[in-house]
Amino acid sequence: MKLLAILAGLFCFYVLQNYIYRRYWARGLTVEMKVSRNRATEGEKLVLEEVISNAKRLPLPTLKVKFKVSKYLQFQDSTGTNVSDYYNRNDMFSILMQQRITRTLPFVCTRRGHFSMYAASFVCSNFFMTEEYIKDLTLDMEFLVYPRTVDVSRFHREYQTLLGDIITKKYIQEDPFSFRGIREYQPYDSMKTVNWKSSAKQGQWMVNQRNFTAGQQVDIYLNLSPDVGYRDVELMEEAIRLTKTFALYFLERGMELSVYTNGIHYEEDSVISVESLDRTDERKLNEGLAQIDVNKPEQAFEEMYGTQLEHPLEERHYVFICSRQWKGWQQFLERIRQRGGSLTWIVPVSGLMEFSPGPGLKDCAYPWYVEYGSNVRQ
């Protein structure tokens, strides 16, 4: 009789807990996801904070929180994860009544772009783990990752003098009596600009920044259209990094700058361009380049900017950044030169491509070999 009574009691308890969990498990249960900063740069580390609150008098012995984010966010803790086109995460919790749990998940931003998390789901079990209950959640978390700059010192010496040549070609000179600040040394800086006192204090090379005696306009044109039948996303990303590197160089030297692209906004169908930049507009530049979605088909570059470049201005230097080398593109650049345009063509090149500028562009075209893994073509 005692055994029957125990079994009957257990059965009643099972039925009761099953009813209670089925009806009340999701009540007062919330999740909040937020990142430590809503702006970062490629390679930087951020922290995703996961806050689970159970505001009721019912413990949840087994609670899973499932969500997915871009695979380009590399989490340090890979427990319970599956990486495909997305990074699918399945976090396990055991939460008591009236309890709040905060878990921090460090991750590295391995690529530029717009990242978001709009949905997640709770999966909860009853006390005996014989049933699972699911609830879909709506989240609102998004942030931008800016492109990083590239290190020109790992390439040919001609790259280290290219930027300076563009400046000196138009006789733009620093004003030795106008001090603007101090920054980290870059490979293209002269040793004459080194601030020895600050370098000793910081433990790294630091250089003086000065204002300029004249202004010069530079237009950077980023053409993300690939050669026919060959779409290399990493090559496109490197072109965006190059655009930022060149733009910052010119902005730091007080030059008026505009950046034109045929890349498409991640959310809208508009083309990304940032015009009339000065040295205070680095954020504006970063925001624009971060919002380009390389998975969207680009606008036809020649159709967009052909009229704008039909009559190149003498006081402007044009920098084209494009991996495309087909005949029609090179003829487009040659026409600009024939009309008196001063231009430089930077060509991101992978190990699968050949650098082959035509005779009319050989003196202004520069290959930029893109690193794949540990292989860099020198």
C-alpha positions as CSV (number, residue, x, y, z in Angstrom):
1,M,0.0,0.0,0.0
2,K,2.8,2.4,0.9
3,L,4.4,1.8,-2.5
4,L,1.2,2.4,-4.3
5,A,0.7,5.6,-2.3
6,I,4.2,6.8,-3.2
7,L,3.7,6.0,-6.8
8,A,0.3,7.8,-6.8
9,G,1.9,10.8,-5.1
10,L,4.7,10.9,-7.6
11,F,2.2,10.7,-10.5
12,C,0.2,13.6,-9.0
13,F,3.3,15.6,-8.5
14,Y,4.4,14.9,-12.1
15,V,1.0,15.9,-13.5
16,L,0.9,19.0,-11.3
17,Q,4.5,20.2,-12.1
18,N,3.8,19.5,-15.8
19,Y,0.7,21.7,-15.7
20,I,2.5,24.5,-13.7
21,Y,5.6,24.6,-16.0
22,R,3.5,24.4,-19.2
23,R,1.4,27.3,-18.1
24,Y,3.8,29.6,-16.1
25,W,7.4,28.8,-17.3
26,A,7.6,31.9,-19.5
27,R,6.0,34.3,-17.1
28,G,8.4,37.0,-15.9
29,L,11.2,35.4,-18.0
30,T,13.2,37.9,-20.0
31,V,16.5,38.2,-21.8
32,E,18.5,41.2,-22.7
33,M,21.5,41.3,-25.1
34,K,23.8,44.2,-25.4
35,V,27.4,44.9,-26.6
36,S,29.9,46.9,-24.7
37,R,30.2,49.4,-27.5
38,N,28.1,50.1,-30.6
39,R,31.1,51.1,-32.6
40,A,34.3,49.1,-33.1
41,T,37.1,48.6,-35.6
42,E,38.1,45.3,-37.3
43,G,40.3,43.3,-35.0
44,E,39.0,44.9,-31.8
45,K,37.5,42.9,-29.0
46,L,33.9,43.6,-27.7
47,V,31.8,41.9,-25.0
48,L,28.3,40.6,-25.5
49,E,26.4,40.8,-22.2
50,E,23.6,38.3,-21.8
51,V,21.2,39.1,-19.0
52,I,18.5,36.5,-18.0
53,S,15.8,37.4,-15.4
54,N,13.3,35.1,-13.9
55,A,10.9,37.3,-12.0
56,K,8.6,34.6,-10.6
57,R,8.5,32.0,-7.8
58,L,9.2,29.1,-10.1
59,P,12.8,27.8,-10.6
60,L,13.8,26.7,-14.1
61,P,16.3,23.8,-13.7
62,T,17.1,23.7,-17.5
63,L,16.9,26.8,-19.6
64,K,18.5,27.2,-23.0
65,V,18.9,30.5,-24.8
66,K,19.5,30.1,-28.5
67,F,20.5,32.9,-30.9
68,K,22.6,33.4,-34.0
69,V,25.0,36.1,-35.1
70,S,27.4,36.6,-38.0
71,K,30.2,34.2,-38.3
72,Y,32.6,37.1,-38.4
73,L,32.1,37.7,-34.7
74,Q,34.6,35.2,-33.2
75,F,33.7,34.2,-29.6
76,Q,36.4,33.1,-27.2
77,D,34.1,30.6,-25.6
78,S,32.9,28.2,-28.3
79,T,31.0,25.8,-26.0
80,G,27.6,25.0,-27.4
81,T,28.2,26.6,-30.8
82,N,27.9,25.7,-34.4
83,V,29.4,27.8,-37.2
84,S,28.0,27.7,-40.7
85,D,26.9,30.8,-42.5
86,Y,26.0,32.1,-39.0
87,Y,27.4,31.6,-35.6
88,N,24.7,29.5,-33.8
89,R,24.9,29.6,-30.1
90,N,23.1,27.5,-27.5
91,D,23.7,28.7,-23.9
92,M,22.5,26.6,-21.0
93,F,21.3,28.0,-17.7
94,S,19.8,26.8,-14.4
95,I,18.0,29.7,-12.9
96,L,16.3,29.9,-9.5
97,M,13.1,31.9,-8.6
98,Q,13.5,35.6,-8.5
99,Q,17.0,35.4,-9.9
100,R,19.0,37.4,-12.4
101,I,22.0,36.0,-14.2
102,T,24.5,38.0,-16.2
103,R,26.9,36.2,-18.5
104,T,29.7,38.0,-20.5
105,L,30.8,36.6,-23.8
106,P,34.0,38.3,-25.2
107,F,34.4,38.2,-29.0
108,V,36.6,39.6,-31.7
109,C,35.3,41.6,-34.7
110,T,37.0,39.9,-37.6
111,R,35.3,41.8,-40.4
112,R,33.9,45.3,-41.1
113,G,30.2,45.8,-41.5
114,H,26.8,46.1,-39.8
115,F,25.9,43.4,-37.3
116,S,22.6,42.8,-35.6
117,M,20.6,40.3,-33.5
118,Y,16.9,40.7,-33.8
119,A,15.7,37.3,-32.6
120,A,16.5,34.6,-30.0
121,S,14.5,31.8,-28.4
122,F,14.0,30.3,-24.9
123,V,13.8,26.5,-24.6
124,C,12.8,25.3,-21.2
125,S,12.2,21.9,-19.6
126,N,9.9,20.8,-16.8
127,F,11.2,19.5,-13.5
128,F,11.6,16.0,-14.8
129,M,12.9,17.1,-18.2
130,T,10.3,15.1,-20.1
131,E,8.8,18.1,-22.0
132,E,10.3,21.1,-23.7
133,Y,8.6,24.5,-24.1
134,I,9.8,27.1,-26.7
135,K,9.3,30.8,-26.9
136,D,10.6,33.1,-29.7
137,L,12.0,36.4,-28.6
138,T,12.4,39.8,-30.3
139,L,15.6,41.6,-29.7
140,D,17.0,44.9,-30.8
141,M,20.8,44.8,-30.9
142,E,23.0,46.2,-33.6
143,F,26.4,47.8,-34.0
144,L,28.9,48.9,-36.7
145,V,32.4,47.7,-37.2
146,Y,34.7,50.1,-39.0
147,P,37.3,48.9,-41.5
148,R,40.9,48.8,-40.2
149,T,43.8,50.5,-42.0
150,V,46.4,48.4,-43.8
151,D,50.1,48.4,-42.9
152,V,51.9,49.7,-46.0
153,S,55.3,48.8,-44.6
154,R,54.8,45.1,-45.6
155,F,54.6,46.0,-49.3
156,H,57.1,47.4,-51.8
157,R,58.9,50.6,-51.1
158,E,57.1,52.4,-53.9
159,Y,53.9,52.3,-51.8
160,Q,55.6,54.1,-49.0
161,T,56.5,57.0,-51.3
162,L,53.3,57.0,-53.4
163,L,51.2,59.0,-50.9
164,G,53.9,61.6,-50.5
165,D,54.3,61.9,-54.2
166,I,50.7,62.9,-54.6
167,I,51.1,65.6,-52.1
168,T,54.4,67.0,-53.4
169,K,53.2,66.9,-57.0
170,K,51.0,69.8,-56.1
171,Y,53.6,71.6,-53.9
172,I,51.7,71.2,-50.6
173,Q,54.0,71.9,-47.7
174,E,53.7,71.8,-44.0
175,D,53.8,75.0,-42.0
176,P,56.7,74.6,-39.6
177,F,55.3,77.2,-37.2
178,S,51.8,75.7,-36.9
179,F,51.8,72.7,-34.5
180,R,48.7,70.6,-34.6
181,G,49.4,67.6,-32.3
182,I,51.3,64.3,-32.0
183,R,50.4,60.9,-33.4
184,E,51.9,57.4,-33.9
185,Y,54.6,57.0,-36.6
186,Q,53.6,55.6,-39.9
187,P,55.9,54.0,-42.5
188,Y,55.6,57.0,-44.9
189,D,56.7,59.6,-42.2
190,S,60.1,61.2,-42.4
191,M,62.4,60.8,-39.4
192,K,62.6,64.6,-39.3
193,T,59.1,64.6,-37.9
194,V,59.8,62.3,-34.9
195,N,59.1,63.8,-31.5
196,W,61.9,62.2,-29.5
197,K,60.6,63.2,-26.0
198,S,57.1,61.8,-26.7
199,S,58.6,58.7,-28.3
200,A,60.7,58.0,-25.2
201,K,57.6,58.5,-22.9
202,Q,55.2,56.4,-25.0
203,G,57.7,53.6,-25.7
204,Q,57.0,53.8,-29.5
205,W,57.8,56.2,-32.3
206,M,55.6,59.4,-32.2
207,V,55.7,62.2,-34.8
208,N,54.6,65.9,-34.8
209,Q,51.6,66.9,-36.9
210,R,51.6,70.4,-38.4
211,N,49.1,72.3,-40.5
212,F,49.6,73.0,-44.2
213,T,50.1,76.2,-46.1
214,A,47.8,75.3,-48.9
215,G,44.9,73.1,-49.7
216,Q,44.5,70.4,-52.3
217,Q,41.5,68.4,-53.3
218,V,41.6,64.6,-53.6
219,D,38.8,62.4,-54.8
220,I,38.9,58.7,-54.0
221,Y,36.8,56.4,-56.2
222,L,36.2,52.9,-54.8
223,N,35.0,50.6,-57.5
224,L,33.9,47.3,-56.0
225,S,32.8,45.7,-59.3
226,P,34.8,42.5,-59.8
227,D,36.0,41.1,-63.1
228,V,33.4,39.0,-64.9
229,G,32.9,35.6,-63.3
230,Y,35.3,36.3,-60.4
231,R,33.8,37.7,-57.2
232,D,36.3,37.7,-54.3
233,V,34.8,39.2,-51.1
234,E,38.2,39.4,-49.3
235,L,39.6,41.4,-52.2
236,M,36.6,43.8,-51.9
237,E,37.1,44.1,-48.2
238,E,40.8,44.9,-48.7
239,A,39.8,47.6,-51.2
240,I,37.6,49.2,-48.5
241,R,40.5,49.1,-46.1
242,L,42.8,50.7,-48.6
243,T,40.2,53.5,-49.1
244,K,40.2,54.3,-45.4
245,T,44.0,54.2,-45.2
246,F,44.4,56.6,-48.1
247,A,41.6,58.9,-46.9
248,L,43.0,59.2,-43.4
249,Y,46.4,60.1,-44.9
250,F,45.0,63.0,-46.9
251,L,42.7,64.2,-44.1
252,E,45.6,64.3,-41.6
253,R,47.4,66.6,-44.0
254,G,44.5,69.1,-44.2
255,M,43.4,68.2,-47.7
256,E,39.8,68.4,-48.8
257,L,38.6,64.9,-49.6
258,S,35.6,63.1,-51.1
259,V,35.0,59.4,-51.3
260,Y,32.8,57.9,-54.0
261,T,31.8,54.3,-54.2
262,N,29.5,52.0,-56.1
263,G,28.8,50.0,-52.9
264,I,25.3,49.6,-51.6
265,H,24.0,50.4,-48.2
266,Y,23.3,47.3,-46.0
267,E,19.6,48.3,-45.4
268,E,18.7,50.6,-48.3
269,D,19.4,50.4,-52.0
270,S,21.3,53.7,-52.0
271,V,25.0,54.1,-53.0
272,I,27.5,55.0,-50.3
273,S,29.5,58.2,-50.8
274,V,30.9,60.7,-48.4
275,E,31.7,64.1,-49.8
276,S,33.6,67.3,-48.6
277,L,35.4,65.7,-45.7
278,D,38.0,67.5,-43.5
279,R,40.2,66.3,-40.7
280,T,37.3,66.3,-38.2
281,D,35.2,63.9,-40.3
282,E,36.9,60.6,-39.6
283,R,33.8,59.2,-38.0
284,K,31.7,60.2,-41.0
285,L,34.2,58.3,-43.2
286,N,34.2,55.2,-41.0
287,E,30.4,55.1,-40.8
288,G,30.0,55.3,-44.6
289,L,32.5,52.5,-45.3
290,A,31.1,50.3,-42.5
291,Q,27.7,50.5,-44.1
292,I,28.6,49.0,-47.4
293,D,27.2,45.5,-48.0
294,V,29.5,43.6,-50.3
295,N,26.9,40.9,-50.7
296,K,24.7,43.2,-52.7
297,P,25.3,43.7,-56.4
298,E,27.1,47.0,-57.1
299,Q,25.9,49.8,-59.3
300,A,27.7,50.1,-62.7
301,F,30.6,52.4,-61.9
302,E,31.0,54.0,-65.4
303,E,27.3,54.8,-65.6
304,M,27.3,56.4,-62.2
305,Y,30.5,58.5,-62.4
306,G,31.2,58.8,-66.2
307,T,29.6,62.2,-66.5
308,Q,31.2,63.5,-63.3
309,L,34.6,62.5,-64.6
310,E,34.2,63.6,-68.1
311,H,35.9,66.9,-67.4
312,P,38.6,66.3,-64.7
313,L,39.6,69.3,-62.7
314,E,43.3,70.4,-62.8
315,E,43.4,71.1,-59.0
316,R,42.2,67.6,-58.1
317,H,44.0,64.3,-57.9
318,Y,42.0,61.2,-58.5
319,V,42.7,58.0,-56.7
320,F,41.0,54.9,-58.1
321,I,40.9,51.7,-56.0
322,C,39.7,48.8,-58.0
323,S,40.8,45.2,-58.6
324,R,39.0,45.1,-62.0
325,Q,41.5,45.0,-64.9
326,W,39.3,44.3,-67.9
327,K,39.9,46.3,-71.1
328,G,36.8,48.5,-70.7
329,W,37.8,49.7,-67.3
330,Q,41.3,50.6,-68.3
331,Q,40.0,52.5,-71.3
332,F,37.8,54.5,-68.9
333,L,40.9,55.5,-66.8
334,E,43.0,56.3,-69.9
335,R,40.3,58.7,-71.2
336,I,40.5,60.6,-67.9
337,R,44.3,60.9,-68.3
338,Q,43.9,62.0,-71.9
339,R,41.6,64.8,-70.8
340,G,44.3,66.1,-68.3
341,G,43.2,64.2,-65.2
342,S,45.9,63.5,-62.6
343,L,45.2,60.0,-61.3
344,T,46.6,57.0,-59.4
345,W,45.2,53.5,-59.8
346,I,45.6,51.1,-56.8
347,V,44.9,47.5,-57.8
348,P,44.2,44.9,-55.1
349,V,45.5,41.7,-56.4
350,S,45.2,38.1,-55.1
351,G,47.4,35.2,-55.7
352,L,45.0,34.0,-58.4
353,M,45.3,37.2,-60.4
354,E,47.9,38.8,-62.6
355,F,48.7,42.5,-62.5
356,S,48.5,43.7,-66.1
357,P,48.0,47.4,-66.6
358,G,47.9,48.7,-70.2
359,P,50.7,50.9,-71.7
360,G,48.8,54.1,-70.9
361,L,48.5,53.3,-67.2
362,K,51.8,51.6,-66.3
363,D,53.3,54.7,-64.7
364,C,50.3,55.4,-62.5
365,A,49.1,51.9,-61.6
366,Y,50.2,50.1,-58.4
367,P,49.5,46.5,-57.5
368,W,48.5,45.8,-53.9
369,Y,48.9,42.1,-53.1
370,V,46.3,40.8,-50.7
371,E,47.3,38.5,-47.9
372,Y,45.5,35.1,-47.8
373,G,46.3,33.3,-44.6
374,S,50.1,33.7,-44.1
375,N,51.0,34.0,-47.8
376,V,51.9,37.5,-48.9
377,R,53.3,38.1,-52.4
378,Q,56.2,40.5,-52.2
